Amino acid sequence: MSSSTPTTRIGDSDLAVFPLSLGGNVFGWTADEQTSFDILDGFVAGGGNFVDTADGYSAWVPGNTGGDSERIIGRWTASRGNRDDVVIATKVSQHPDYKGLAPDNIRAAADASLERLQTDRIDLYYAHFDDETVPLADTVGALSALVDAGKVRYIAISNYSPERIDEWFAVTEANGLHRAVALQPQYNLVERDFESGLRERAERYGLGVVPYFALASGFLTGKYREGVSVDSVRAGSAAKYLDARGTAVLAALDDVSAAHGASVTSTALAWLRQQPTVVAPIASARTVDQLPDLLASATLELSADELAALDAASQ
């Protein structure tokens, strides 16, 4: 990364990341291996260094087994010799062979992820979904032990309730365990539940927020409009936002985007990046053509008035 490339730190960790994370959920799903390599190359060439995946990606695709995205990322870093230049986040609890967050499972899943990623450490390792069948002390203890073993640099939390995050940190303090440094929730201009409890926890515990569905399944790219049909596997998920509120949000995005000569995609991501506690929104690209708008969002600065206008439209 050049000296002019923007970076931000995740919580109080020493992970310095580009303020946009590239989503690896599409690798081996809607982007084949060669396309995935091209997207990763383009992301890095544009200053990016933060890649997000999970051991469960993309087990939902017929013929896939889970770990498909990790394998592609592992082959890419191996072929490029750039592992030390990239911050890789992955997650545990959803791989078909490694479900849940029992300690033995976490240990086995982490080793399997390391093997697929062809690396000796995971930079940021998330508990992907809460597993209330396992005592939190056991889950956090197992994750913390991976840090002690040098297999994980930092641990993180995804899809936990505010109350369970409180419990997570109570257990952490009581047992002298390694602290989580990041939180990955759903958050975007049309999904704002994060602001009613989770954000306060991020502030209280010093968690860097890395939101997923940053573009609301593609709705916030602006390509889903009344009377427009879009050929995408996510079209149904995006279409549900096309109500009066969604239309108002798109109109406000159109105005702000035009003022900056930027795309709707870049503007929606810039709004999210500029929200309190947010470190780097996650967005994925199915094609190299979609990358420039993602990369541009990292340096697009919206004014207080513009942020307020978008805020008002989405309330």
C-alpha positions in Angstrom: 0.0 0.0 0.0 1.4 3.4 -0.9 1.7 6.2 1.6 -1.3 7.9 0.0 -3.6 4.9 0.5 -6.1 5.5 3.3 -6.0 3.1 6.2 -7.8 2.7 9.5 -7.2 0.6 12.5 -9.6 -2.1 13.7 -10.4 -1.4 17.4 -7.2 -1.2 19.4 -5.5 -3.9 17.3 -2.5 -3.3 15.1 -4.5 -4.3 12.0 -4.3 -1.4 9.6 -6.9 -1.8 6.9 -8.2 -0.1 3.8 -11.5 1.5 4.8 -13.4 -1.0 2.5 -13.4 -4.7 2.9 -13.8 -7.0 -0.1 -16.5 -9.6 0.5 -15.4 -13.1 -0.4 -18.9 -14.6 -0.4 -19.1 -14.5 -4.2 -15.8 -16.4 -4.7 -16.7 -19.8 -6.1 -20.4 -18.9 -6.3 -21.2 -16.0 -8.7 -17.5 -15.4 -9.5 -15.5 -18.4 -10.7 -11.9 -18.9 -9.7 -10.3 -16.9 -12.5 -12.8 -14.0 -12.1 -12.1 -14.1 -8.3 -8.4 -13.8 -8.9 -8.9 -10.9 -11.2 -11.2 -9.2 -8.7 -8.6 -9.7 -5.9 -5.8 -8.5 -8.1 -7.8 -5.4 -9.0 -8.7 -4.7 -5.3 -5.1 -4.8 -4.2 -4.0 -2.7 -7.2 -6.5 -0.1 -6.1 -5.1 0.0 -2.6 -7.2 -2.6 -0.9 -5.8 -5.0 1.6 -8.8 -6.3 3.7 -10.6 -9.4 2.5 -13.6 -11.0 4.3 -14.7 -14.6 4.0 -16.1 -17.4 6.1 -15.6 -21.2 6.3 -19.3 -21.7 5.3 -18.9 -19.8 2.0 -20.4 -21.1 -0.3 -21.9 -24.4 1.0 -25.3 -23.3 -0.3 -24.2 -23.7 -3.9 -25.0 -27.1 -5.5 -21.6 -28.9 -5.9 -19.8 -26.8 -3.3 -18.7 -28.1 0.1 -18.1 -25.0 2.2 -14.6 -23.5 2.4 -14.8 -22.8 -1.3 -14.1 -19.1 -0.9 -11.2 -19.8 1.5 -9.6 -22.2 -1.0 -9.7 -19.6 -3.7 -8.2 -16.9 -1.5 -5.5 -19.3 -0.4 -4.6 -20.2 -3.9 -4.6 -16.5 -4.9 -2.2 -15.5 -2.0 0.0 -18.4 -2.7 0.3 -17.7 -6.4 0.9 -13.9 -5.8 3.2 -14.3 -2.8 1.4 -11.5 -1.0 0.1 -13.1 2.1 1.8 -10.6 4.4 0.3 -7.7 2.5 -3.3 -8.8 3.0 -5.5 -8.8 6.1 -7.7 -11.9 6.0 -10.9 -12.2 8.1 -12.7 -15.5 8.2 -15.4 -17.0 10.5 -16.4 -20.2 12.3 -19.7 -22.0 13.1 -21.3 -22.5 9.7 -19.2 -24.9 7.7 -21.3 -28.1 7.1 -18.6 -30.2 8.8 -17.8 -27.8 11.6 -21.2 -26.4 12.9 -21.4 -24.4 16.1 -19.0 -23.0 18.6 -18.0 -25.9 20.9 -14.2 -25.7 21.8 -13.2 -28.9 19.9 -15.1 -27.7 16.9 -13.5 -24.3 16.9 -10.1 -25.8 17.1 -10.8 -28.2 14.2 -12.5 -25.6 12.1 -9.6 -23.1 12.5 -7.1 -25.7 11.4 -9.2 -26.5 8.4 -9.5 -22.8 7.5 -5.7 -22.4 7.9 -5.1 -25.3 5.5 -7.6 -24.0 2.9 -6.1 -20.5 3.2 -2.6 -21.9 2.9 -1.5 -19.7 5.8 -0.2 -20.1 9.3 -2.4 -17.5 10.9 -5.9 -15.9 10.5 -5.7 -12.1 11.0 -9.3 -11.7 12.2 -11.4 -14.7 13.3 -15.1 -14.2 13.9 -17.6 -16.2 15.8 -20.0 -16.1 12.8 -23.4 -16.8 14.6 -24.1 -17.1 18.3 -24.3 -20.7 19.6 -26.3 -20.6 22.8 -25.9 -24.4 23.3 -22.3 -23.8 24.4 -21.3 -21.7 27.4 -19.8 -18.4 26.3 -16.8 -19.1 28.6 -16.0 -22.2 26.5 -16.4 -20.4 23.1 -14.4 -17.3 24.1 -11.8 -19.5 25.8 -11.3 -21.6 22.7 -10.9 -18.6 20.5 -8.6 -16.9 23.0 -6.4 -20.1 23.0 -6.0 -19.8 19.3 -4.5 -16.4 19.8 -2.1 -17.9 22.4 -1.2 -20.6 19.9 -0.4 -18.0 17.2 -3.0 -19.4 14.8 -5.2 -16.3 15.1 -4.1 -12.7 15.6 -7.4 -11.2 16.8 -10.9 -12.5 17.5 -14.2 -10.9 16.6 -17.9 -11.2 16.9 -20.7 -11.4 14.2 -24.5 -11.6 14.6 -24.7 -11.5 18.3 -27.3 -9.5 20.3 -26.2 -6.5 22.4 -27.0 -8.5 25.6 -24.8 -11.5 24.5 -22.0 -9.1 23.6 -22.2 -7.8 27.2 -21.9 -11.5 28.4 -19.0 -12.1 26.0 -17.0 -9.3 27.6 -18.0 -10.2 31.1 -16.6 -13.7 30.4 -13.5 -12.1 28.8 -12.7 -10.0 31.8 -13.5 -12.6 34.4 -11.2 -15.1 32.7 -8.4 -12.8 31.5 -9.0 -13.8 27.9 -8.0 -12.0 24.7 -10.5 -9.3 23.9 -12.6 -9.2 20.7 -11.6 -6.2 18.6 -14.3 -6.2 15.8 -18.0 -6.5 15.3 -19.7 -7.6 12.1 -23.4 -6.7 11.9 -25.8 -6.1 9.1 -25.9 -2.3 8.6 -26.7 0.0 5.7 -28.9 2.9 4.7 -32.0 0.8 4.7 -31.2 -1.6 7.5 -30.4 0.5 10.6 -31.2 -1.8 13.6 -27.5 -1.7 14.4 -28.0 1.9 15.8 -30.4 0.7 18.5 -28.0 -1.2 20.9 -25.2 -2.7 18.9 -23.5 0.6 18.2 -23.5 1.5 21.9 -21.8 -1.8 22.6 -19.2 -1.1 19.8 -18.4 2.2 21.5 -18.4 0.7 25.0 -16.0 -2.2 24.2 -13.9 -0.4 21.5 -15.0 -2.7 18.7 -14.3 -1.7 15.1 -17.4 -2.2 13.1 -17.2 -4.0 9.7 -20.8 -4.1 8.4 -22.0 -6.8 6.0 -24.8 -6.3 3.4 -23.4 -2.8 3.1 -25.3 -2.4 -0.2 -28.5 -4.1 1.0 -28.1 -7.1 -1.4 -27.4 -4.7 -4.3 -30.3 -2.4 -3.7 -28.1 0.5 -2.8 -26.2 0.3 -6.1 -29.2 2.1 -7.6 -29.8 -0.5 -10.3 -33.1 -1.7 -8.8 -35.8 0.8 -9.7 -39.5 0.8 -10.5 -40.0 -1.0 -13.8 -36.4 -2.2 -14.1 -35.6 -5.9 -14.1 -32.1 -6.9 -13.0 -30.5 -10.3 -13.8 -29.0 -11.2 -10.5 -29.2 -14.1 -8.0 -29.9 -11.4 -5.4 -32.7 -9.5 -7.3 -35.4 -10.8 -5.0 -33.5 -9.8 -1.8 -33.0 -6.3 -3.2 -36.5 -5.8 -4.6 -38.1 -5.9 -1.1 -36.6 -2.5 -0.4 -38.3 -0.8 -3.3 -41.0 0.8 -1.3 -41.7 4.5 -0.6 -38.8 4.7 1.9 -36.4 2.9 -0.5 -37.4 5.2 -3.3 -36.7 8.2 -1.1 -33.3 6.8 -0.2 -32.4 6.3 -3.9 -33.6 9.9 -4.7 -31.3 11.3 -2.0 -28.4 9.1 -3.1 -29.0 10.4 -6.7 -28.7 14.0 -5.5 -25.6 13.5 -3.4 -23.9 11.3 -6.0 -24.5 13.9 -8.7 -22.9 16.6 -6.5 -19.7 14.5 -6.3 -19.8 13.0 -9.8 -19.8 9.7 -8.0 -21.9 6.5 -8.4 -24.8 5.7 -6.1 -22.8 2.6 -4.9 -19.8 4.8 -3.9 -22.1 7.2 -2.1 -24.0 4.6 -0.2 -20.7 3.0 1.0 -19.2 6.4 1.9 -22.3 7.2 4.1 -21.8 3.9 5.9 -18.0 4.4 6.3 -18.6 7.8 7.9 -21.0 6.5 10.6 -19.7 6.3 14.2 -17.7 3.1 15.0 -17.6 1.9 11.4 -14.1 1.0 10.2 -14.7 -0.6 6.8 -18.0 -1.6 5.1 -17.9 -5.0 3.3 -18.9 -5.1 -0.3 -18.4 -7.8 -2.9 -17.9 -7.6 -6.6 -19.0 -10.3 -9.1 -17.0 -8.7 -11.9 -13.9 -6.5 -12.2 -16.1 -3.8 -13.6 -17.8 -3.4 -10.2 -14.5 -2.7 -8.4 -13.9 1.0 -9.2 -17.1 2.1 -7.5 -16.2 0.1 -4.4 -12.7 1.5 -4.2 -13.8 5.1 -4.8 -16.0 4.9 -1.7 -13.0 4.7 0.5 -11.9 8.3 -0.2 -15.3 9.9 -0.9 -16.0 12.4 1.8 -19.6 13.5 2.3 -20.5 16.8 4.0 -22.5 16.9 7.2 -25.5 18.2 5.2 -25.2 15.4 2.8 -25.0 12.8 5.6 -28.0 14.4 7.2 -30.0 14.3 4.0 -29.3 10.6 3.5 -30.1 10.0 7.1 -33.4 11.8 6.9 -34.4 10.0 3.7 -33.8 6.6 5.3 -35.6 7.2 8.6 
